[in-house]
Amino acid sequence: MKKYVVEEIENGVAKCENEDGDFEFIKSDLLPSGVKEGNVLIFEDGFYAVSQSETAERKKRMLELQEKLFGKK
């Protein structure tokens, strides 16, 4: 199993960061429909799937970091 974070999607290609911090480019037609930037993808058994739980956790951590850096609004 591999994990990726979708950094950007442009011209039918998703730029994804893998667990090692390296970038891989994946054709968006190989990804689940509705995938968007910031989603955590799991690649297993030849298929990509969005991990809703890991995506939510990542978003929570990012918001906490923003609050720490810029203060609460």
Biopython code that builds the backbone (N, CA, C, O; Angstrom):
import numpy as np
from Bio.PDB.StructureBuilder import StructureBuilder

atoms = [
    (1, "MET", "N", (0.835, -1.175, 0.000)),
    (1, "MET", "CA", (0.000, 0.000, 0.000)),
    (1, "MET", "C", (0.886, 1.247, 0.000)),
    (1, "MET", "O", (1.861, 1.340, 0.746)),
    (2, "LYS", "N", (0.523, 2.194, -0.851)),
    (2, "LYS", "CA", (1.229, 3.469, -0.910)),
    (2, "LYS", "C", (0.251, 4.588, -0.609)),
    (2, "LYS", "O", (-0.941, 4.470, -0.891)),
    (3, "LYS", "N", (0.752, 5.674, -0.034)),
    (3, "LYS", "CA", (-0.073, 6.842, 0.255)),
    (3, "LYS", "C", (0.480, 8.051, -0.487)),
    (3, "LYS", "O", (1.689, 8.211, -0.651)),
    (4, "TYR", "N", (-0.440, 8.888, -0.927)),
    (4, "TYR", "CA", (-0.092, 10.110, -1.637)),
    (4, "TYR", "C", (-0.994, 11.242, -1.160)),
    (4, "TYR", "O", (-2.108, 11.013, -0.690)),
    (5, "VAL", "N", (-0.493, 12.463, -1.291)),
    (5, "VAL", "CA", (-1.325, 13.640, -1.108)),
    (5, "VAL", "C", (-1.389, 14.349, -2.452)),
    (5, "VAL", "O", (-0.359, 14.619, -3.069)),
    (6, "VAL", "N", (-2.597, 14.648, -2.902)),
    (6, "VAL", "CA", (-2.776, 15.344, -4.177)),
    (6, "VAL", "C", (-2.424, 16.810, -3.968)),
    (6, "VAL", "O", (-3.090, 17.513, -3.208)),
    (7, "GLU", "N", (-1.390, 17.262, -4.635)),
    (7, "GLU", "CA", (-0.943, 18.654, -4.517)),
    (7, "GLU", "C", (-1.657, 19.552, -5.514)),
    (7, "GLU", "O", (-2.072, 20.658, -5.168)),
    (8, "GLU", "N", (-1.800, 19.091, -6.733)),
    (8, "GLU", "CA", (-2.516, 19.865, -7.745)),
    (8, "GLU", "C", (-2.958, 18.953, -8.876)),
    (8, "GLU", "O", (-2.383, 17.889, -9.104)),
    (9, "ILE", "N", (-3.994, 19.396, -9.576)),
    (9, "ILE", "CA", (-4.488, 18.663, -10.742)),
    (9, "ILE", "C", (-4.578, 19.663, -11.880)),
    (9, "ILE", "O", (-5.247, 20.691, -11.779)),
    (10, "GLU", "N", (-3.891, 19.336, -12.962)),
    (10, "GLU", "CA", (-3.855, 20.247, -14.101)),
    (10, "GLU", "C", (-3.698, 19.451, -15.391)),
    (10, "GLU", "O", (-2.885, 18.530, -15.477)),
    (11, "ASN", "N", (-4.485, 19.820, -16.382)),
    (11, "ASN", "CA", (-4.398, 19.186, -17.701)),
    (11, "ASN", "C", (-4.482, 17.666, -17.644)),
    (11, "ASN", "O", (-3.770, 16.968, -18.367)),
    (12, "GLY", "N", (-5.359, 17.160, -16.777)),
    (12, "GLY", "CA", (-5.567, 15.714, -16.709)),
    (12, "GLY", "C", (-4.488, 14.941, -15.987)),
    (12, "GLY", "O", (-4.422, 13.717, -16.097)),
    (13, "VAL", "N", (-3.631, 15.647, -15.241)),
    (13, "VAL", "CA", (-2.553, 14.985, -14.507)),
    (13, "VAL", "C", (-2.543, 15.512, -13.070)),
    (13, "VAL", "O", (-2.616, 16.720, -12.843)),
    (14, "ALA", "N", (-2.454, 14.600, -12.112)),
    (14, "ALA", "CA", (-2.380, 14.977, -10.703)),
    (14, "ALA", "C", (-0.930, 14.885, -10.241)),
    (14, "ALA", "O", (-0.262, 13.868, -10.429)),
    (15, "LYS", "N", (-0.463, 15.967, -9.634)),
    (15, "LYS", "CA", (0.859, 15.984, -9.022)),
    (15, "LYS", "C", (0.658, 15.549, -7.573)),
    (15, "LYS", "O", (-0.015, 16.230, -6.800)),
    (16, "CYS", "N", (1.247, 14.406, -7.212)),
    (16, "CYS", "CA", (1.020, 13.813, -5.899)),
    (16, "CYS", "C", (2.338, 13.627, -5.161)),
    (16, "CYS", "O", (3.339, 13.204, -5.740)),
    (17, "GLU", "N", (2.319, 13.951, -3.876)),
    (17, "GLU", "CA", (3.496, 13.752, -3.040)),
    (17, "GLU", "C", (3.371, 12.412, -2.339)),
    (17, "GLU", "O", (2.358, 12.128, -1.699)),
    (18, "ASN", "N", (4.409, 11.587, -2.461)),
    (18, "ASN", "CA", (4.367, 10.280, -1.792)),
    (18, "ASN", "C", (4.907, 10.396, -0.368)),
    (18, "ASN", "O", (5.307, 11.477, 0.063)),
    (19, "GLU", "N", (4.917, 9.309, 0.341)),
    (19, "GLU", "CA", (5.329, 9.307, 1.751)),
    (19, "GLU", "C", (6.793, 9.683, 1.951)),
    (19, "GLU", "O", (7.183, 10.082, 3.049)),
    (20, "ASP", "N", (7.604, 9.562, 0.906)),
    (20, "ASP", "CA", (9.016, 9.920, 0.994)),
    (20, "ASP", "C", (9.256, 11.392, 0.688)),
    (20, "ASP", "O", (10.388, 11.869, 0.774)),
    (21, "GLY", "N", (8.185, 12.123, 0.329)),
    (21, "GLY", "CA", (8.320, 13.535, -0.012)),
    (21, "GLY", "C", (8.642, 13.768, -1.472)),
    (21, "GLY", "O", (8.858, 14.908, -1.883)),
    (22, "ASP", "N", (8.676, 12.707, -2.263)),
    (22, "ASP", "CA", (8.918, 12.829, -3.694)),
    (22, "ASP", "C", (7.588, 13.011, -4.415)),
    (22, "ASP", "O", (6.535, 12.611, -3.917)),
    (23, "PHE", "N", (7.653, 13.623, -5.600)),
    (23, "PHE", "CA", (6.442, 13.845, -6.374)),
    (23, "PHE", "C", (6.314, 12.827, -7.493)),
    (23, "PHE", "O", (7.292, 12.455, -8.141)),
    (24, "GLU", "N", (5.092, 12.393, -7.698)),
    (24, "GLU", "CA", (4.764, 11.498, -8.794)),
    (24, "GLU", "C", (3.594, 12.114, -9.541)),
    (24, "GLU", "O", (2.737, 12.766, -8.945)),
    (25, "PHE", "N", (3.566, 11.905, -10.837)),
    (25, "PHE", "CA", (2.508, 12.452, -11.673)),
    (25, "PHE", "C", (1.625, 11.305, -12.145)),
    (25, "PHE", "O", (2.094, 10.350, -12.765)),
    (26, "ILE", "N", (0.340, 11.419, -11.840)),
    (26, "ILE", "CA", (-0.612, 10.338, -12.104)),
    (26, "ILE", "C", (-1.722, 10.880, -12.985)),
    (26, "ILE", "O", (-2.302, 11.927, -12.696)),
    (27, "LYS", "N", (-2.018, 10.155, -14.072)),
    (27, "LYS", "CA", (-3.123, 10.565, -14.939)),
    (27, "LYS", "C", (-4.410, 10.588, -14.126)),
    (27, "LYS", "O", (-4.726, 9.632, -13.418)),
    (28, "SER", "N", (-5.141, 11.679, -14.233)),
    (28, "SER", "CA", (-6.334, 11.830, -13.405)),
    (28, "SER", "C", (-7.432, 10.825, -13.749)),
    (28, "SER", "O", (-8.311, 10.569, -12.926)),
    (29, "ASP", "N", (-7.394, 10.254, -14.954)),
    (29, "ASP", "CA", (-8.411, 9.249, -15.278)),
    (29, "ASP", "C", (-8.182, 7.935, -14.523)),
    (29, "ASP", "O", (-9.052, 7.064, -14.533)),
    (30, "LEU", "N", (-7.032, 7.783, -13.875)),
    (30, "LEU", "CA", (-6.766, 6.609, -13.037)),
    (30, "LEU", "C", (-7.264, 6.809, -11.604)),
    (30, "LEU", "O", (-7.316, 5.865, -10.816)),
    (31, "LEU", "N", (-7.626, 8.043, -11.282)),
    (31, "LEU", "CA", (-8.037, 8.385, -9.923)),
    (31, "LEU", "C", (-9.555, 8.328, -9.781)),
    (31, "LEU", "O", (-10.276, 8.402, -10.776)),
    (32, "PRO", "N", (-10.041, 8.197, -8.553)),
    (32, "PRO", "CA", (-11.491, 8.172, -8.345)),
    (32, "PRO", "C", (-12.118, 9.498, -8.777)),
    (32, "PRO", "O", (-11.485, 10.550, -8.684)),
    (33, "SER", "N", (-13.351, 9.441, -9.242)),
    (33, "SER", "CA", (-14.015, 10.678, -9.641)),
    (33, "SER", "C", (-14.212, 11.548, -8.409)),
    (33, "SER", "O", (-14.457, 11.050, -7.310)),
    (34, "GLY", "N", (-14.101, 12.845, -8.609)),
    (34, "GLY", "CA", (-14.279, 13.793, -7.517)),
    (34, "GLY", "C", (-13.045, 14.041, -6.684)),
    (34, "GLY", "O", (-13.095, 14.808, -5.723)),
    (35, "VAL", "N", (-11.928, 13.405, -7.034)),
    (35, "VAL", "CA", (-10.695, 13.636, -6.282)),
    (35, "VAL", "C", (-10.303, 15.100, -6.436)),
    (35, "VAL", "O", (-10.466, 15.691, -7.503)),
    (36, "LYS", "N", (-9.778, 15.682, -5.343)),
    (36, "LYS", "CA", (-9.387, 17.083, -5.399)),
    (36, "LYS", "C", (-8.099, 17.311, -4.626)),
    (36, "LYS", "O", (-7.626, 16.445, -3.890)),
    (37, "GLU", "N", (-7.547, 18.500, -4.815)),
    (37, "GLU", "CA", (-6.300, 18.855, -4.153)),
    (37, "GLU", "C", (-6.466, 18.745, -2.644)),
    (37, "GLU", "O", (-7.481, 19.160, -2.083)),
    (38, "GLY", "N", (-5.451, 18.178, -1.999)),
    (38, "GLY", "CA", (-5.484, 17.993, -0.558)),
    (38, "GLY", "C", (-5.958, 16.613, -0.133)),
    (38, "GLY", "O", (-5.770, 16.229, 1.021)),
    (39, "ASN", "N", (-6.572, 15.857, -1.045)),
    (39, "ASN", "CA", (-7.020, 14.506, -0.708)),
    (39, "ASN", "C", (-5.824, 13.595, -0.470)),
    (39, "ASN", "O", (-4.786, 13.721, -1.119)),
    (40, "VAL", "N", (-5.992, 12.674, 0.475)),
    (40, "VAL", "CA", (-5.010, 11.619, 0.696)),
    (40, "VAL", "C", (-5.484, 10.413, -0.095)),
    (40, "VAL", "O", (-6.616, 9.956, 0.063)),
    (41, "LEU", "N", (-4.609, 9.904, -0.944)),
    (41, "LEU", "CA", (-4.919, 8.735, -1.766)),
    (41, "LEU", "C", (-4.189, 7.516, -1.226)),
    (41, "LEU", "O", (-3.058, 7.603, -0.750)),
    (42, "ILE", "N", (-4.858, 6.390, -1.313)),
    (42, "ILE", "CA", (-4.269, 5.096, -0.990)),
    (42, "ILE", "C", (-4.223, 4.311, -2.296)),
    (42, "ILE", "O", (-5.230, 4.187, -2.993)),
    (43, "PHE", "N", (-3.042, 3.782, -2.619)),
    (43, "PHE", "CA", (-2.909, 2.917, -3.794)),
    (43, "PHE", "C", (-2.698, 1.500, -3.299)),
    (43, "PHE", "O", (-1.706, 1.192, -2.638)),
    (44, "GLU", "N", (-3.656, 0.644, -3.634)),
    (44, "GLU", "CA", (-3.592, -0.739, -3.169)),
    (44, "GLU", "C", (-4.301, -1.637, -4.176)),
    (44, "GLU", "O", (-5.356, -1.282, -4.701)),
    (45, "ASP", "N", (-3.724, -2.786, -4.438)),
    (45, "ASP", "CA", (-4.291, -3.764, -5.367)),
    (45, "ASP", "C", (-4.552, -3.167, -6.749)),
    (45, "ASP", "O", (-5.507, -3.544, -7.428)),
    (46, "GLY", "N", (-3.693, -2.231, -7.159)),
    (46, "GLY", "CA", (-3.798, -1.650, -8.492)),
    (46, "GLY", "C", (-4.813, -0.534, -8.644)),
    (46, "GLY", "O", (-5.076, -0.087, -9.760)),
    (47, "PHE", "N", (-5.394, -0.072, -7.528)),
    (47, "PHE", "CA", (-6.408, 0.974, -7.592)),
    (47, "PHE", "C", (-6.112, 2.088, -6.595)),
    (47, "PHE", "O", (-5.520, 1.861, -5.540)),
    (48, "TYR", "N", (-6.539, 3.295, -6.955)),
    (48, "TYR", "CA", (-6.441, 4.449, -6.065)),
    (48, "TYR", "C", (-7.790, 4.687, -5.402)),
    (48, "TYR", "O", (-8.836, 4.551, -6.037)),
    (49, "ALA", "N", (-7.760, 5.043, -4.127)),
    (49, "ALA", "CA", (-8.974, 5.391, -3.399)),
    (49, "ALA", "C", (-8.658, 6.572, -2.488)),
    (49, "ALA", "O", (-7.543, 6.692, -1.979)),
    (50, "VAL", "N", (-9.639, 7.437, -2.285)),
    (50, "VAL", "CA", (-9.477, 8.551, -1.364)),
    (50, "VAL", "C", (-9.702, 8.026, 0.046)),
    (50, "VAL", "O", (-10.704, 7.363, 0.315)),
    (51, "SER", "N", (-8.778, 8.320, 0.937)),
    (51, "SER", "CA", (-8.948, 7.977, 2.353)),
    (51, "SER", "C", (-9.629, 9.165, 3.020)),
    (51, "SER", "O", (-8.988, 10.173, 3.316)),
    (52, "GLN", "N", (-10.937, 9.037, 3.255)),
    (52, "GLN", "CA", (-11.687, 10.137, 3.868)),
    (52, "GLN", "C", (-11.155, 10.450, 5.266)),
    (52, "GLN", "O", (-11.040, 11.618, 5.637)),
    (53, "SER", "N", (-10.832, 9.419, 6.038)),
    (53, "SER", "CA", (-10.370, 9.642, 7.414)),
    (53, "SER", "C", (-9.013, 10.338, 7.447)),
    (53, "SER", "O", (-8.808, 11.262, 8.235)),
    (54, "GLU", "N", (-8.087, 9.899, 6.596)),
    (54, "GLU", "CA", (-6.763, 10.524, 6.582)),
    (54, "GLU", "C", (-6.811, 11.924, 5.989)),
    (54, "GLU", "O", (-6.057, 12.804, 6.404)),
    (55, "THR", "N", (-7.692, 12.133, 5.021)),
    (55, "THR", "CA", (-7.866, 13.472, 4.456)),
    (55, "THR", "C", (-8.401, 14.420, 5.528)),
    (55, "THR", "O", (-7.918, 15.545, 5.657)),
    (56, "ALA", "N", (-9.395, 13.974, 6.297)),
    (56, "ALA", "CA", (-9.965, 14.804, 7.369)),
    (56, "ALA", "C", (-8.927, 15.095, 8.445)),
    (56, "ALA", "O", (-8.844, 16.220, 8.938)),
    (57, "GLU", "N", (-8.140, 14.097, 8.811)),
    (57, "GLU", "CA", (-7.101, 14.287, 9.828)),
    (57, "GLU", "C", (-6.039, 15.271, 9.341)),
    (57, "GLU", "O", (-5.578, 16.123, 10.101)),
    (58, "ARG", "N", (-5.664, 15.151, 8.094)),
    (58, "ARG", "CA", (-4.666, 16.064, 7.522)),
    (58, "ARG", "C", (-5.196, 17.495, 7.511)),
    (58, "ARG", "O", (-4.476, 18.432, 7.853)),
    (59, "LYS", "N", (-6.446, 17.656, 7.121)),
    (59, "LYS", "CA", (-7.062, 18.984, 7.098)),
    (59, "LYS", "C", (-7.103, 19.574, 8.507)),
    (59, "LYS", "O", (-6.830, 20.760, 8.693)),
    (60, "LYS", "N", (-7.440, 18.755, 9.492)),
    (60, "LYS", "CA", (-7.485, 19.203, 10.886)),
    (60, "LYS", "C", (-6.105, 19.678, 11.345)),
    (60, "LYS", "O", (-5.981, 20.729, 11.974)),
    (61, "ARG", "N", (-5.066, 18.892, 11.025)),
    (61, "ARG", "CA", (-3.706, 19.276, 11.406)),
    (61, "ARG", "C", (-3.289, 20.584, 10.744)),
    (61, "ARG", "O", (-2.630, 21.417, 11.367)),
    (62, "MET", "N", (-3.671, 20.762, 9.488)),
    (62, "MET", "CA", (-3.323, 21.995, 8.765)),
    (62, "MET", "C", (-4.023, 23.208, 9.386)),
    (62, "MET", "O", (-3.415, 24.271, 9.521)),
    (63, "LEU", "N", (-5.289, 23.056, 9.762)),
    (63, "LEU", "CA", (-6.018, 24.152, 10.402)),
    (63, "LEU", "C", (-5.412, 24.500, 11.762)),
    (63, "LEU", "O", (-5.298, 25.674, 12.114)),
    (64, "GLU", "N", (-5.029, 23.487, 12.512)),
    (64, "GLU", "CA", (-4.388, 23.717, 13.812)),
    (64, "GLU", "C", (-3.067, 24.459, 13.641)),
    (64, "GLU", "O", (-2.747, 25.354, 14.424)),
    (65, "LEU", "N", (-2.309, 24.090, 12.629)),
    (65, "LEU", "CA", (-1.045, 24.762, 12.352)),
    (65, "LEU", "C", (-1.279, 26.218, 11.950)),
    (65, "LEU", "O", (-0.561, 27.112, 12.397)),
    (66, "GLN", "N", (-2.277, 26.449, 11.115)),
    (66, "GLN", "CA", (-2.607, 27.820, 10.721)),
    (66, "GLN", "C", (-2.996, 28.664, 11.929)),
    (66, "GLN", "O", (-2.575, 29.813, 12.056)),
    (67, "GLU", "N", (-3.802, 28.084, 12.813)),
    (67, "GLU", "CA", (-4.204, 28.810, 14.019)),
    (67, "GLU", "C", (-3.002, 29.131, 14.894)),
    (67, "GLU", "O", (-2.912, 30.217, 15.466)),
    (68, "LYS", "N", (-2.083, 28.184, 14.994)),
    (68, "LYS", "CA", (-0.877, 28.387, 15.787)),
    (68, "LYS", "C", (-0.005, 29.497, 15.195)),
    (68, "LYS", "O", (0.543, 30.325, 15.922)),
    (69, "LEU", "N", (0.112, 29.499, 13.879)),
    (69, "LEU", "CA", (0.961, 30.491, 13.202)),
    (69, "LEU", "C", (0.324, 31.871, 13.151)),
    (69, "LEU", "O", (0.993, 32.881, 13.373)),
    (70, "PHE", "N", (-0.979, 31.911, 12.858)),
    (70, "PHE", "CA", (-1.636, 33.195, 12.599)),
    (70, "PHE", "C", (-2.632, 33.597, 13.673)),
    (70, "PHE", "O", (-3.197, 34.689, 13.604)),
    (71, "GLY", "N", (-2.859, 32.753, 14.650)),
    (71, "GLY", "CA", (-3.822, 33.038, 15.709)),
    (71, "GLY", "C", (-5.242, 32.710, 15.267)),
    (71, "GLY", "O", (-5.545, 32.604, 14.079)),
    (72, "LYS", "N", (-6.085, 32.557, 16.257)),
    (72, "LYS", "CA", (-7.492, 32.248, 15.967)),
    (72, "LYS", "C", (-8.186, 33.496, 15.487)),
    (72, "LYS", "O", (-7.833, 34.613, 15.862)),
    (73, "LYS", "N", (-9.188, 33.283, 14.642)),
    (73, "LYS", "CA", (-9.971, 34.419, 14.111)),
    (73, "LYS", "C", (-11.259, 34.548, 14.877)),
    (73, "LYS", "O", (-12.061, 35.437, 14.591)),
]
sb = StructureBuilder()
sb.init_structure("model")
sb.init_model(0)
sb.init_chain("A")
sb.init_seg("    ")
for serial, (resi, resn, name, xyz) in enumerate(atoms, 1):
    if name == "N":
        sb.init_residue(resn, " ", resi, " ")
    sb.init_atom(name, np.array(xyz, "f"), 0.0, 1.0, " ", f" {name:<3s}", serial, name[0])
structure = sb.get_structure()
